[in-house]
């Protein structure tokens, strides 16, 4: 159990940077693959508002967030980034070998910008 806590303490809530050095949010979740007779393997990192909601409020709140997102037309409200894309882990964050704009990490932010912020009179 000690290793699990080390992994969580090491990368959960760490900043993520894409291949261009762009700040790409934080690690909100870790996906592990359980293997019989072997230690768990890190499969992916999760990021996005729905994942954070799950951590703070539970699985039901995440399911509601995803359902609301789909009804509103939000692309996938949580992003999974395959562990193979992590190139470096530093005290200041994780570095990826992909362009974060090509993922769903910012799906909610894009939806809010398009459907809410653009319609505000002072947002011009």
C-alpha positions in Angstrom: 0.0 0.0 0.0 2.9 2.3 0.6 3.8 2.5 -3.1 0.2 3.6 -3.9 0.6 6.5 -1.6 3.9 7.4 -3.1 2.5 7.4 -6.6 -0.5 9.5 -5.5 1.7 12.0 -3.6 4.2 12.1 -6.5 1.9 12.9 -9.4 -1.7 13.5 -8.3 -2.5 17.3 -8.6 0.8 17.9 -10.3 0.9 20.4 -13.2 1.0 18.9 -16.7 2.9 20.5 -19.6 2.5 19.5 -23.2 5.3 19.1 -25.8 5.2 22.9 -26.4 5.7 23.7 -22.7 2.0 24.8 -22.5 0.4 24.5 -19.1 -2.2 21.8 -19.6 -4.0 21.6 -16.3 -3.3 19.2 -13.4 -3.4 15.4 -13.0 -6.9 14.8 -11.5 -6.8 11.0 -11.6 -4.7 8.0 -12.2 -5.8 4.9 -14.0 -4.3 1.6 -12.9 -4.5 -1.8 -14.5 -4.8 -4.6 -12.0 -2.9 -7.7 -13.1 -3.2 -11.1 -11.4 0.0 -12.0 -9.5 1.7 -8.8 -10.6 1.8 -5.2 -9.2 -0.6 -2.7 -10.7 0.5 -0.8 -13.8 -0.2 2.8 -14.5 -2.2 3.0 -17.7 -3.2 6.6 -18.0 -3.6 10.0 -16.3 -7.0 11.6 -16.1 -7.7 15.3 -16.3 -10.8 17.4 -16.6 -13.7 18.8 -14.6 -15.6 15.5 -14.4 -12.6 13.7 -12.9 -12.1 16.4 -10.3 -15.9 16.3 -9.5 -15.5 12.5 -8.9 -12.6 13.1 -6.5 -14.4 15.7 -4.6 -18.1 14.6 -4.6 -18.1 10.9 -5.8 -19.0 8.8 -8.7 -22.6 9.8 -8.8 -21.7 13.5 -9.2 -19.3 12.6 -12.0 -22.0 10.6 -13.8 -24.3 13.6 -13.5 -21.6 15.9 -14.8 -21.0 13.7 -17.8 -24.7 13.4 -18.5 -25.1 17.2 -18.3 -22.1 17.7 -20.5 -23.4 15.3 -23.2 -26.8 17.0 -23.1 -25.1 20.4 -23.6 -23.0 19.0 -26.4 -19.6 19.0 -24.5 -17.2 16.7 -26.1 -15.8 14.1 -23.7 -15.8 15.9 -20.3 -12.8 13.9 -19.0 -9.6 13.3 -20.8 -7.4 10.2 -20.4 -3.8 10.6 -21.4 -2.0 7.3 -22.0 1.0 6.9 -19.7 3.3 6.3 -22.7 3.0 10.1 -23.4 4.7 11.0 -20.2 8.3 11.9 -21.0 9.5 13.4 -17.8 8.4 13.7 -14.1 9.9 16.6 -12.3 9.1 18.3 -9.0 7.4 21.1 -11.0 5.2 18.8 -13.0 4.8 16.1 -15.7 5.9 16.7 -19.3 4.1 15.1 -22.2 5.1 14.3 -25.8 1.8 15.5 -27.3 0.0 18.7 -28.1 -2.6 19.2 -25.4 -4.9 21.2 -27.8 -5.5 17.9 -29.7 -7.0 16.2 -26.6 -10.3 16.7 -24.7 -8.6 18.2 -21.6 -10.2 21.6 -22.2 -13.7 20.3 -23.4 -15.7 22.2 -20.7 -13.6 25.3 -21.1 -14.1 25.4 -24.8 -17.9 24.8 -24.4 -18.1 27.6 -21.8 -16.2 30.0 -24.0 -18.4 29.3 -27.1 -21.8 29.1 -25.4 -21.5 31.5 -22.4 -18.5 33.9 -22.5 -19.0 35.0 -26.1 -22.6 36.0 -25.3 -21.7 38.3 -22.4 -21.9 41.9 -23.4 -18.7 42.8 -21.7 -16.7 39.9 -23.1 -16.0 41.6 -26.5 
